[in-house]
């Protein structure tokens, strides 16, 4: 189902940030990944490992829905929150 949503979501470009941002928020909530952009990495090592896996998924979701011309803005970001 998420793949269908991604296929129907326009990638971020120069003209659609506010619509893209809202759809990205909805997608991340649907995938139970919204907390990755709204919280910081936990100090506890066990929790941090789980958090990192989820953050990688969230960051990949964001990156895959950004036009190639916009990747320069998030390429060096290491967390979904930064992206």
C-alpha positions, -999 to +999 in steps of 0.1 A: +000+000+000+028+024+008+044+018-026+011+028-042+010+060-022+046+067-031+039+061-068+011+087-066+030+113-047+047+140-066+084+143-057+096+175-041+106+201-067+111+239-068+074+246-067+056+222-044+071+223-010+040+229+011+019+201-006+049+177-006+056+184+031+020+176+041+020+144+020+053+134+034+041+139+069+010+117+061+032+090+046+056+089+075+027+088+099+011+059+079+044+040+080+048+047+118+079+067+111+068+103+119+085+101+153+119+099+135+115+136+124+099+148+156+123+133+182+160+130+188+181+098+190+178+082+224+208+079+247+201+043+256+221+020+233+195-006+228+168+020+220+193+038+198+199+008+176+162+004+170+158+041+165+186+041+139+170+014+118+137+033+118+155+065+110+172+049+080+138+039+067+123+074+072+154+090+056+151+067+026+114+074+022+121+112+022+151+109-002+131+087-027+104+114-029+127+143-038+135+152-074+172+146-084+177+184-087+168+188-050+189+160-036+218+184-031+198+199-002+196+166+018+224+145+005+247+152+035+220+149+061+225+118+083+190+117+100+154+119+087+149+149+110+177+168+093+165+159+058 
